[in-house]
Amino acid sequence: MIEQLPESAGSILGFKMSGKLHDADYKTFVPMVDAAIARDGKVRLLALFHDFHGWGLDALWDDIKFSTTHCTKIERIALVGDKTWEKYMAKVCKPFTRAKIRYFDVADIAGAWAWLKEA
């Protein structure tokens, strides 16, 4: 499931990713990002992983398509989690985007939001 976080504002969007992601999740998530891009030109994203179990096959394809079609419209991505494999996702994602990517431990989610808001 992908849920928009209430701290989202303007071109800075945050989403909580939980459980296993499916195609339907991307049908909701992508239009929200597209609307912010249409309004603001570029966006910065926070992805909070909570009890995250990865992607279904269809959602993995959706994620690849999203990364390739939005790679020039995302300035920064803050990945927030508490598992070792989530930390390594920041390194795995780098070749698929031009965005600056940083991992933050869930205890430092305020730091992640602050980094996204920096000029």
N, CA, C and O atoms as a GROMACS GRO file, in nm:
protein
  476
    1MET      N    1   0.084  -0.117   0.000
    1MET     CA    2   0.000   0.000   0.000
    1MET      C    3   0.089   0.124   0.000
    1MET      O    4   0.194   0.126   0.065
    2ILE      N    5   0.048   0.226  -0.072
    2ILE     CA    6   0.116   0.354  -0.074
    2ILE      C    7   0.018   0.460  -0.024
    2ILE      O    8  -0.090   0.479  -0.081
    3GLU      N    9   0.057   0.529   0.083
    3GLU     CA   10  -0.027   0.633   0.140
    3GLU      C   11   0.050   0.764   0.143
    3GLU      O   12   0.167   0.767   0.183
    4GLN      N   13  -0.014   0.873   0.101
    4GLN     CA   14   0.052   1.004   0.108
    4GLN      C   15   0.059   1.049   0.253
    4GLN      O   16  -0.039   1.037   0.328
    5LEU      N   17   0.174   1.100   0.293
    5LEU     CA   18   0.193   1.149   0.429
    5LEU      C   19   0.138   1.291   0.442
    5LEU      O   20   0.150   1.371   0.349
    6PRO      N   21   0.079   1.323   0.558
    6PRO     CA   22   0.018   1.456   0.575
    6PRO      C   23   0.119   1.570   0.574
    6PRO      O   24   0.079   1.685   0.554
    7GLU      N   25   0.246   1.543   0.595
    7GLU     CA   26   0.348   1.648   0.592
    7GLU      C   27   0.379   1.696   0.451
    7GLU      O   28   0.448   1.796   0.433
    8SER      N   29   0.327   1.627   0.350
    8SER     CA   30   0.349   1.666   0.211
    8SER      C   31   0.297   1.807   0.188
    8SER      O   32   0.191   1.845   0.238
    9ALA      N   33   0.375   1.886   0.112
    9ALA     CA   34   0.333   2.023   0.083
    9ALA      C   35   0.403   2.071  -0.044
    9ALA      O   36   0.525   2.060  -0.056
   10GLY      N   37   0.325   2.123  -0.137
   10GLY     CA   38   0.381   2.177  -0.261
   10GLY      C   39   0.456   2.072  -0.339
   10GLY      O   40   0.402   1.968  -0.373
   11SER      N   41   0.583   2.101  -0.367
   11SER     CA   42   0.664   2.010  -0.450
   11SER      C   43   0.736   1.904  -0.366
   11SER      O   44   0.814   1.826  -0.421
   12ILE      N   45   0.712   1.902  -0.236
   12ILE     CA   46   0.773   1.801  -0.149
   12ILE      C   47   0.664   1.703  -0.105
   12ILE      O   48   0.572   1.738  -0.031
   13LEU      N   49   0.677   1.581  -0.153
   13LEU     CA   50   0.576   1.480  -0.129
   13LEU      C   51   0.635   1.364  -0.051
   13LEU      O   52   0.746   1.318  -0.078
   14GLY      N   53   0.560   1.316   0.047
   14GLY     CA   54   0.602   1.201   0.125
   14GLY      C   55   0.499   1.090   0.114
   14GLY      O   56   0.379   1.115   0.110
   15PHE      N   57   0.549   0.967   0.110
   15PHE     CA   58   0.461   0.851   0.098
   15PHE      C   59   0.508   0.740   0.191
   15PHE      O   60   0.628   0.716   0.204
   16LYS      N   61   0.413   0.674   0.255
   16LYS     CA   62   0.443   0.557   0.337
   16LYS      C   63   0.417   0.433   0.251
   16LYS      O   64   0.309   0.415   0.196
   17MET      N   65   0.519   0.349   0.242
   17MET     CA   66   0.510   0.224   0.167
   17MET      C   67   0.503   0.110   0.268
   17MET      O   68   0.593   0.094   0.350
   18SER      N   69   0.395   0.032   0.262
   18SER     CA   70   0.381  -0.078   0.356
   18SER      C   71   0.325  -0.200   0.286
   18SER      O   72   0.261  -0.191   0.181
   19GLY      N   73   0.351  -0.315   0.346
   19GLY     CA   74   0.305  -0.441   0.288
   19GLY      C   75   0.377  -0.466   0.156
   19GLY      O   76   0.491  -0.426   0.138
   20LYS      N   77   0.308  -0.533   0.066
   20LYS     CA   78   0.362  -0.560  -0.067
   20LYS      C   79   0.292  -0.468  -0.167
   20LYS      O   80   0.169  -0.460  -0.167
   21LEU      N   81   0.369  -0.400  -0.250
   21LEU     CA   82   0.312  -0.306  -0.346
   21LEU      C   83   0.259  -0.380  -0.469
   21LEU      O   84   0.318  -0.478  -0.514
   22HIS      N   85   0.147  -0.329  -0.521
   22HIS     CA   86   0.081  -0.387  -0.638
   22HIS      C   87   0.054  -0.279  -0.742
   22HIS      O   88   0.070  -0.160  -0.715
   23ASP      N   89   0.013  -0.321  -0.859
   23ASP     CA   90  -0.017  -0.231  -0.970
   23ASP      C   91  -0.116  -0.122  -0.929
   23ASP      O   92  -0.099  -0.006  -0.966
   24ALA      N   93  -0.217  -0.157  -0.854
   24ALA     CA   94  -0.319  -0.060  -0.811
   24ALA      C   95  -0.258   0.053  -0.728
   24ALA      O   96  -0.304   0.167  -0.735
   25ASP      N   97  -0.154   0.023  -0.651
   25ASP     CA   98  -0.087   0.127  -0.571
   25ASP      C   99  -0.027   0.234  -0.661
   25ASP      O  100  -0.034   0.353  -0.630
   26TYR      N  101   0.033   0.191  -0.772
   26TYR     CA  102   0.096   0.287  -0.864
   26TYR      C  103  -0.008   0.367  -0.941
   26TYR      O  104   0.021   0.479  -0.983
   27LYS      N  105  -0.126   0.312  -0.961
   27LYS     CA  106  -0.233   0.385  -1.030
   27LYS      C  107  -0.282   0.503  -0.944
   27LYS      O  108  -0.342   0.596  -0.997
   28THR      N  109  -0.257   0.500  -0.815
   28THR     CA  110  -0.290   0.611  -0.726
   28THR      C  111  -0.170   0.703  -0.706
   28THR      O  112  -0.183   0.825  -0.711
   29PHE      N  113  -0.054   0.644  -0.682
   29PHE     CA  114   0.069   0.716  -0.652
   29PHE      C  115   0.118   0.803  -0.768
   29PHE      O  116   0.146   0.921  -0.749
   30VAL      N  117   0.127   0.746  -0.887
   30VAL     CA  118   0.184   0.818  -1.002
   30VAL      C  119   0.104   0.944  -1.037
   30VAL      O  120   0.165   1.048  -1.061
   31PRO      N  121  -0.030   0.940  -1.041
   31PRO     CA  122  -0.103   1.064  -1.071
   31PRO      C  123  -0.080   1.176  -0.968
   31PRO      O  124  -0.082   1.293  -1.004
   32MET      N  125  -0.058   1.140  -0.842
   32MET     CA  126  -0.030   1.243  -0.741
   32MET      C  127   0.104   1.310  -0.770
   32MET      O  128   0.116   1.433  -0.760
   33VAL      N  129   0.204   1.231  -0.807
   33VAL     CA  130   0.335   1.286  -0.840
   33VAL      C  131   0.325   1.368  -0.969
   33VAL      O  132   0.382   1.477  -0.978
   34ASP      N  133   0.254   1.315  -1.069
   34ASP     CA  134   0.238   1.386  -1.196
   34ASP      C  135   0.171   1.521  -1.177
   34ASP      O  136   0.208   1.619  -1.242
   35ALA      N  137   0.071   1.528  -1.089
   35ALA     CA  138   0.000   1.655  -1.063
   35ALA      C  139   0.096   1.757  -1.002
   35ALA      O  140   0.093   1.874  -1.038
   36ALA      N  141   0.180   1.712  -0.909
   36ALA     CA  142   0.277   1.804  -0.847
   36ALA      C  143   0.380   1.850  -0.949
   36ALA      O  144   0.421   1.967  -0.948
   37ILE      N  145   0.423   1.762  -1.038
   37ILE     CA  146   0.519   1.799  -1.142
   37ILE      C  147   0.456   1.900  -1.238
   37ILE      O  148   0.521   1.998  -1.276
   38ALA      N  149   0.331   1.878  -1.277
   38ALA     CA  150   0.262   1.970  -1.366
   38ALA      C  151   0.249   2.109  -1.303
   38ALA      O  152   0.256   2.211  -1.372
   39ARG      N  153   0.229   2.112  -1.173
   39ARG     CA  154   0.212   2.238  -1.100
   39ARG      C  155   0.346   2.306  -1.070
   39ARG      O  156   0.358   2.428  -1.086
   40ASP      N  157   0.447   2.228  -1.028
   40ASP     CA  158   0.571   2.286  -0.977
   40ASP      C  159   0.695   2.261  -1.064
   40ASP      O  160   0.801   2.317  -1.036
   41GLY      N  161   0.684   2.180  -1.167
   41GLY     CA  162   0.797   2.152  -1.255
   41GLY      C  163   0.883   2.036  -1.210
   41GLY      O  164   0.913   1.947  -1.290
   42LYS      N  165   0.922   2.036  -1.084
   42LYS     CA  166   1.002   1.927  -1.028
   42LYS      C  167   0.953   1.898  -0.887
   42LYS      O  168   0.889   1.982  -0.824
   43VAL      N  169   0.983   1.777  -0.839
   43VAL     CA  170   0.940   1.738  -0.705
   43VAL      C  171   1.057   1.678  -0.627
   43VAL      O  172   1.160   1.641  -0.683
   44ARG      N  173   1.037   1.670  -0.498
   44ARG     CA  174   1.126   1.600  -0.407
   44ARG      C  175   1.039   1.500  -0.331
   44ARG      O  176   0.929   1.533  -0.287
   45LEU      N  177   1.090   1.378  -0.315
   45LEU     CA  178   1.009   1.271  -0.259
   45LEU      C  179   1.070   1.211  -0.133
   45LEU      O  180   1.192   1.199  -0.122
   46LEU      N  181   0.984   1.174  -0.039
   46LEU     CA  182   1.022   1.097   0.077
   46LEU      C  183   0.947   0.965   0.071
   46LEU      O  184   0.825   0.964   0.054
   47ALA      N  185   1.019   0.855   0.084
   47ALA     CA  186   0.958   0.722   0.086
   47ALA      C  187   0.986   0.661   0.223
   47ALA      O  188   1.100   0.627   0.254
   48LEU      N  189   0.882   0.647   0.303
   48LEU     CA  190   0.892   0.587   0.436
   48LEU      C  191   0.852   0.441   0.427
   48LEU      O  192   0.737   0.409   0.394
   49PHE      N  193   0.945   0.353   0.456
   49PHE     CA  194   0.917   0.209   0.451
   49PHE      C  195   0.873   0.164   0.590
   49PHE      O  196   0.947   0.178   0.687
   50HIS      N  197   0.752   0.109   0.597
   50HIS     CA  198   0.696   0.060   0.724
   50HIS      C  199   0.638  -0.078   0.700
   50HIS      O  200   0.540  -0.093   0.627
   51ASP      N  201   0.698  -0.178   0.763
   51ASP     CA  202   0.653  -0.317   0.743
   51ASP      C  203   0.643  -0.348   0.594
   51ASP      O  204   0.544  -0.405   0.547
   52PHE      N  205   0.746  -0.309   0.521
   52PHE     CA  206   0.750  -0.319   0.374
   52PHE      C  207   0.796  -0.457   0.331
   52PHE      O  208   0.894  -0.510   0.382
   53HIS      N  209   0.724  -0.514   0.234
   53HIS     CA  210   0.754  -0.650   0.188
   53HIS      C  211   0.787  -0.656   0.040
   53HIS      O  212   0.784  -0.763  -0.020
   54GLY      N  213   0.820  -0.541  -0.020
   54GLY     CA  214   0.864  -0.542  -0.159
   54GLY      C  215   0.751  -0.521  -0.259
   54GLY      O  216   0.646  -0.466  -0.226
   55TRP      N  217   0.776  -0.565  -0.380
   55TRP     CA  218   0.687  -0.541  -0.492
   55TRP      C  219   0.635  -0.671  -0.549
   55TRP      O  220   0.707  -0.771  -0.555
   56GLY      N  221   0.510  -0.668  -0.592
   56GLY     CA  222   0.459  -0.775  -0.677
   56GLY      C  223   0.522  -0.755  -0.815
   56GLY      O  224   0.576  -0.647  -0.842
   57LEU      N  225   0.516  -0.854  -0.901
   57LEU     CA  226   0.580  -0.844  -1.032
   57LEU      C  227   0.528  -0.726  -1.113
   57LEU      O  228   0.607  -0.655  -1.175
   58ASP      N  229   0.397  -0.706  -1.113
   58ASP     CA  230   0.339  -0.594  -1.187
   58ASP      C  231   0.384  -0.460  -1.130
   58ASP      O  232   0.411  -0.366  -1.205
   59ALA      N  233   0.393  -0.451  -0.998
   59ALA     CA  234   0.436  -0.326  -0.934
   59ALA      C  235   0.586  -0.300  -0.958
   59ALA      O  236   0.627  -0.185  -0.968
   60LEU      N  237   0.665  -0.405  -0.966
   60LEU     CA  238   0.807  -0.387  -0.995
   60LEU      C  239   0.823  -0.324  -1.133
   60LEU      O  240   0.906  -0.235  -1.152
   61TRP      N  241   0.744  -0.370  -1.229
   61TRP     CA  242   0.746  -0.312  -1.364
   61TRP      C  243   0.699  -0.167  -1.359
   61TRP      O  244   0.758  -0.080  -1.424
   62ASP      N  245   0.594  -0.140  -1.282
   62ASP     CA  246   0.545  -0.002  -1.266
   62ASP      C  247   0.653   0.087  -1.208
   62ASP      O  248   0.668   0.202  -1.250
   63ASP      N  249   0.729   0.035  -1.112
   63ASP     CA  250   0.835   0.113  -1.049
   63ASP      C  251   0.946   0.144  -1.150
   63ASP      O  252   0.998   0.256  -1.151
   64ILE      N  253   0.981   0.049  -1.232
   64ILE     CA  254   1.084   0.070  -1.334
   64ILE      C  255   1.036   0.176  -1.434
   64ILE      O  256   1.112   0.266  -1.470
   65LYS      N  257   0.911   0.166  -1.479
   65LYS     CA  258   0.856   0.265  -1.572
   65LYS      C  259   0.854   0.403  -1.509
   65LYS      O  260   0.890   0.502  -1.573
   66PHE      N  261   0.812   0.411  -1.383
   66PHE     CA  262   0.808   0.539  -1.313
   66PHE      C  263   0.947   0.600  -1.306
   66PHE      O  264   0.964   0.719  -1.335
   67SER      N  265   1.046   0.521  -1.270
   67SER     CA  266   1.183   0.571  -1.257
   67SER      C  267   1.236   0.626  -1.389
   67SER      O  268   1.300   0.731  -1.392
   68THR      N  269   1.209   0.555  -1.498
   68THR     CA  270   1.263   0.598  -1.627
   68THR      C  271   1.189   0.718  -1.685
   68THR      O  272   1.250   0.802  -1.751
   69THR      N  273   1.060   0.729  -1.661
   69THR     CA  274   0.984   0.840  -1.719
   69THR      C  275   0.989   0.966  -1.632
   69THR      O  276   0.960   1.075  -1.681
   70HIS      N  277   1.026   0.953  -1.506
   70HIS     CA  278   1.028   1.068  -1.415
   70HIS      C  279   1.169   1.107  -1.371
   70HIS      O  280   1.184   1.194  -1.285
   71CYS      N  281   1.271   1.045  -1.426
   71CYS     CA  282   1.408   1.062  -1.376
   71CYS      C  283   1.457   1.206  -1.382
   71CYS      O  284   1.542   1.244  -1.301
   72THR      N  285   1.408   1.287  -1.473
   72THR     CA  286   1.455   1.426  -1.481
   72THR      C  287   1.365   1.523  -1.403
   72THR      O  288   1.397   1.641  -1.393
   73LYS      N  289   1.256   1.475  -1.349
   73LYS     CA  290   1.160   1.562  -1.280
   73LYS      C  291   1.165   1.548  -1.128
   73LYS      O  292   1.091   1.617  -1.057
   74ILE      N  293   1.252   1.460  -1.079
   74ILE     CA  294   1.265   1.441  -0.935
   74ILE      C  295   1.404   1.489  -0.894
   74ILE      O  296   1.505   1.438  -0.943
   75GLU      N  297   1.409   1.588  -0.803
   75GLU     CA  298   1.537   1.645  -0.761
   75GLU      C  299   1.605   1.566  -0.650
   75GLU      O  300   1.725   1.541  -0.655
   76ARG      N  301   1.528   1.526  -0.551
   76ARG     CA  302   1.582   1.453  -0.436
   76ARG      C  303   1.485   1.344  -0.394
   76ARG      O  304   1.363   1.357  -0.407
   77ILE      N  305   1.542   1.235  -0.342
   77ILE     CA  306   1.463   1.126  -0.287
   77ILE      C  307   1.522   1.089  -0.152
   77ILE      O  308   1.640   1.054  -0.143
   78ALA      N  309   1.442   1.098  -0.048
   78ALA     CA  310   1.483   1.056   0.086
   78ALA      C  311   1.417   0.921   0.113
   78ALA      O  312   1.294   0.911   0.116
   79LEU      N  313   1.498   0.818   0.133
   79LEU     CA  314   1.448   0.686   0.169
   79LEU      C  315   1.460   0.673   0.320
   79LEU      O  316   1.567   0.695   0.376
   80VAL      N  317   1.350   0.638   0.386
   80VAL     CA  318   1.347   0.632   0.532
   80VAL      C  319   1.302   0.492   0.573
   80VAL      O  320   1.196   0.445   0.532
   81GLY      N  321   1.383   0.426   0.656
   81GLY     CA  322   1.348   0.292   0.700
   81GLY      C  323   1.428   0.250   0.820
   81GLY      O  324   1.497   0.330   0.883
   82ASP      N  325   1.416   0.121   0.852
   82ASP     CA  326   1.488   0.069   0.968
   82ASP      C  327   1.550  -0.068   0.944
   82ASP      O  328   1.587  -0.138   1.038
   83LYS      N  329   1.560  -0.107   0.817
   83LYS     CA  330   1.618  -0.237   0.784
   83LYS      C  331   1.741  -0.218   0.696
   83LYS      O  332   1.748  -0.124   0.617
   84THR      N  333   1.837  -0.306   0.711
   84THR     CA  334   1.962  -0.297   0.636
   84THR      C  335   1.938  -0.297   0.487
   84THR      O  336   2.001  -0.219   0.415
   85TRP      N  337   1.848  -0.384   0.437
   85TRP     CA  338   1.827  -0.392   0.292
   85TRP      C  339   1.763  -0.263   0.240
   85TRP      O  340   1.784  -0.228   0.124
   86GLU      N  341   1.686  -0.194   0.321
   86GLU     CA  342   1.628  -0.067   0.278
   86GLU      C  343   1.737   0.038   0.261
   86GLU      O  344   1.730   0.122   0.171
   87LYS      N  345   1.837   0.034   0.347
   87LYS     CA  346   1.950   0.126   0.337
   87LYS      C  347   2.024   0.107   0.204
   87LYS      O  348   2.065   0.204   0.141
   88TYR      N  349   2.040  -0.018   0.162
   88TYR     CA  350   2.111  -0.046   0.038
   88TYR      C  351   2.029  -0.009  -0.086
   88TYR      O  352   2.085   0.004  -0.195
   89MET      N  353   1.899   0.008  -0.070
   89MET     CA  354   1.815   0.048  -0.183
   89MET      C  355   1.858   0.184  -0.238
   89MET      O  356   1.844   0.209  -0.358
   90ALA      N  357   1.911   0.270  -0.154
   90ALA     CA  358   1.957   0.402  -0.199
   90ALA      C  359   2.067   0.385  -0.302
   90ALA      O  360   2.072   0.459  -0.400
   91LYS      N  361   2.155   0.288  -0.282
   91LYS     CA  362   2.263   0.263  -0.378
   91LYS      C  363   2.212   0.195  -0.504
   91LYS      O  364   2.257   0.226  -0.614
   92VAL      N  365   2.118   0.104  -0.488
   92VAL     CA  366   2.063   0.032  -0.602
   92VAL      C  367   1.983   0.125  -0.693
   92VAL      O  368   1.984   0.107  -0.815
   93CYS      N  369   1.916   0.223  -0.636
   93CYS     CA  370   1.830   0.314  -0.713
   93CYS      C  371   1.909   0.418  -0.794
   93CYS      O  372   1.858   0.467  -0.895
   94LYS      N  373   2.029   0.452  -0.751
   94LYS     CA  374   2.105   0.562  -0.812
   94LYS      C  375   2.118   0.554  -0.965
   94LYS      O  376   2.104   0.657  -1.030
   95PRO      N  377   2.143   0.438  -1.024
   95PRO     CA  378   2.157   0.435  -1.171
   95PRO      C  379   2.026   0.464  -1.246
   95PRO      O  380   2.029   0.490  -1.366
   96PHE      N  381   1.914   0.460  -1.177
   96PHE     CA  382   1.785   0.476  -1.244
   96PHE      C  383   1.726   0.617  -1.234
   96PHE      O  384   1.615   0.641  -1.280
   97THR      N  385   1.801   0.709  -1.175
   97THR     CA  386   1.748   0.844  -1.161
   97THR      C  387   1.862   0.945  -1.159
   97THR      O  388   1.977   0.911  -1.132
   98ARG      N  389   1.829   1.069  -1.189
   98ARG     CA  390   1.926   1.177  -1.178
   98ARG      C  391   1.913   1.247  -1.043
   98ARG      O  392   1.990   1.337  -1.011
   99ALA      N  393   1.815   1.205  -0.965
   99ALA     CA  394   1.790   1.266  -0.835
   99ALA      C  395   1.902   1.233  -0.737
   99ALA      O  396   1.967   1.129  -0.746
  100LYS      N  397   1.923   1.324  -0.642
  100LYS     CA  398   2.011   1.295  -0.529
  100LYS      C  399   1.931   1.204  -0.436
  100LYS      O  400   1.815   1.232  -0.406
  101ILE      N  401   1.992   1.096  -0.392
  101ILE     CA  402   1.923   1.000  -0.306
  101ILE      C  403   2.001   0.985  -0.175
  101ILE      O  404   2.123   0.969  -0.175
  102ARG      N  405   1.927   0.990  -0.064
  102ARG     CA  406   1.988   0.966   0.068
  102ARG      C  407   1.898   0.877   0.150
  102ARG      O  408   1.775   0.883   0.142
  103TYR      N  409   1.961   0.794   0.230
  103TYR     CA  410   1.889   0.707   0.323
  103TYR      C  411   1.893   0.769   0.463
  103TYR      O  412   1.996   0.821   0.505
  104PHE      N  413   1.781   0.763   0.533
  104PHE     CA  414   1.770   0.810   0.670
  104PHE      C  415   1.707   0.699   0.754
  104PHE      O  416   1.613   0.633   0.710
  105ASP      N  417   1.758   0.680   0.873
  105ASP     CA  418   1.695   0.588   0.966
  105ASP      C  419   1.561   0.648   1.007
  105ASP      O  420   1.546   0.770   1.013
  106VAL      N  421   1.465   0.562   1.036
  106VAL     CA  422   1.331   0.610   1.072
  106VAL      C  423   1.335   0.706   1.193
  106VAL      O  424   1.250   0.794   1.205
  107ALA      N  425   1.434   0.688   1.281
  107ALA     CA  426   1.447   0.777   1.397
  107ALA      C  427   1.483   0.920   1.355
  107ALA      O  428   1.467   1.013   1.434
  108ASP      N  429   1.532   0.938   1.232
  108ASP     CA  430   1.572   1.069   1.182
  108ASP      C  431   1.482   1.116   1.067
  108ASP      O  432   1.529   1.181   0.974
  109ILE      N  433   1.355   1.083   1.073
  109ILE     CA  434   1.264   1.124   0.966
  109ILE      C  435   1.257   1.277   0.957
  109ILE      O  436   1.238   1.332   0.849
  110ALA      N  437   1.272   1.346   1.070
  110ALA     CA  438   1.273   1.493   1.067
  110ALA      C  439   1.392   1.543   0.985
  110ALA      O  440   1.381   1.642   0.914
  111GLY      N  441   1.505   1.474   0.995
  111GLY     CA  442   1.622   1.509   0.915
  111GLY      C  443   1.597   1.488   0.766
  111GLY      O  444   1.645   1.564   0.683
  112ALA      N  445   1.521   1.384   0.733
  112ALA     CA  446   1.488   1.358   0.592
  112ALA      C  447   1.402   1.471   0.536
  112ALA      O  448   1.428   1.520   0.426
  113TRP      N  449   1.300   1.512   0.612
  113TRP     CA  450   1.215   1.622   0.567
  113TRP      C  451   1.297   1.750   0.552
  113TRP      O  452   1.280   1.825   0.455
  114ALA      N  453   1.387   1.776   0.648
  114ALA     CA  454   1.471   1.897   0.643
  114ALA      C  455   1.561   1.895   0.520
  114ALA      O  456   1.577   1.998   0.454
  115TRP      N  457   1.619   1.780   0.487
  115TRP     CA  458   1.705   1.768   0.369
  115TRP      C  459   1.626   1.796   0.242
  115TRP      O  460   1.677   1.862   0.151
  116LEU      N  461   1.504   1.748   0.235
  116LEU     CA  462   1.420   1.773   0.117
  116LEU      C  463   1.386   1.921   0.103
  116LEU      O  464   1.370   1.971  -0.009
  117LYS      N  465   1.374   1.992   0.214
  117LYS     CA  466   1.336   2.133   0.211
  117LYS      C  467   1.453   2.228   0.187
  117LYS      O  468   1.432   2.346   0.160
  118GLU      N  469   1.578   2.178   0.197
  118GLU     CA  470   1.695   2.262   0.176
  118GLU      C  471   1.694   2.320   0.034
  118GLU      O  472   1.648   2.257  -0.060
  119ALA      N  473   1.746   2.442   0.022
  119ALA     CA  474   1.755   2.506  -0.110
  119ALA      C  475   1.859   2.440  -0.197
  119ALA      O  476   1.879   2.482  -0.311
   0.00000   0.00000   0.00000
